Amino acid sequence: MNPRRKLFLMMGISLTILVFWGWVLARLLQQVKNTNITLRELEEKVGELETRRKMAGDMQILFQDRAEDFSKIKSFSVNKERPVVFIEDLEDIARKTLNRIGINFDEGKSKDKNIYFRLMVDGSEDSLLKYLKLLELLPYKIKVEEVSYQKLTSS
């Protein structure tokens, strides 16, 4: 082979090797860049999880500090499975105000989380007003939907 042809052959092989290593280097740099992006995303997720963990710890402390308050709030609800205490409270204030009461459970309306009762109070006008005032002071969330008042005697 003549030296010129040998030179072109060596330059061709060198150029091919150079292009190959350039391609390998470019692929490696792309992988490093992708790894850096993934690493940054993971660091952000770790930071977010640390923030959530701190917030969860703060909430746990809040719940522990306010456990008594939460139990008081929960006591304002009437247990749908066992409303006996609520009914006893209604009967107790009826006795204190010298009224007679009748309590009917309204099954038709009591399908969701609320409990509906139909309460009939029999007594004088003054004792009925006292009963309503004490009913308002009971430690329950009570919503009166309808009031019907009948005066049965002409005194």
Secondary structure, DSSP 8 states (H G I E B T S, - for coil): --HHHHHHHHHHHHHHHHHHHHHHHHHHHHHHHHHHHHHHHHHHHHHHHHHHHHHHHHHHHHHHHTHHHHHHHHHTS--SS-THHHHHHHHHHHHHTT-EEEEEE-TTTTTSS---EEEEEES-HHHHHHHHHHHHHSSS------------S--
